[in-house]
């Protein structure tokens, strides 16, 4: 599936991914390829991305870290997620 993470400053991430875990207001949940459509409000926490091939612009690399299981992680304060037709968009603060 395709993931795009957008903040008021810039598009931080835009690439194909294998899975995404997000901090939903009712708990963390994960989406895989061909997941049913979802719209959700996100709370403060970590967006975890499993991807084998991605590129992050150099000036935004410091916003991401690696988890102990090798996933890419981005801490957000809040946000909104929309997933439809294998394209996920996260609008994050």
C-alpha positions, -999 to 999 in steps of 0.1 A, spaced: 0 0 0 10 36 -4 16 59 26 19 96 28 25 115 60 17 152 58 24 179 84 16 216 82 53 221 73 58 195 46 52 160 33 75 139 56 70 105 40 57 93 7 64 57 -3 51 21 -7 49 3 27 42 -33 39 23 -23 71 14 7 93 7 9 130 -9 40 144 -20 53 178 -58 54 174 -79 71 201 -92 37 212 -58 20 210 -30 12 186 -41 -6 154 -23 -20 123 -32 -19 86 -18 -43 60 -22 -44 22 -59 -45 10 -72 -33 44 -108 -22 45 -113 16 42 -107 34 75 -110 70 88 -97 76 123 -86 103 147 -51 97 161 -37 106 195 -2 113 206 21 83 200 42 65 174 34 58 138 53 26 130 61 18 94 73 -15 80 88 -9 45 116 -25 26 124 4 2 118 40 10 134 74 8 132 103 33 144 137 25 176 145 44 161 175 63 134 153 77 154 122 86 159 134 122 121 131 128 123 94 122 139 66 143 142 28 141 123 6 166 140 -25 181 121 -47 155 134 -27 126 104 -6 118 106 31 110 90 52 138 76 88 138 63 104 170 31 125 165 11 147 189 -23 141 171 -36 136 136 -61 120 113 -58 89 91 -76 80 60 -71 47 42 -89 39 10 -80 18 -21 -45 9 -6 -36 45 -1 -31 59 34 -28 95 42 -19 107 77 -23 143 85 -2 148 116 8 175 141 
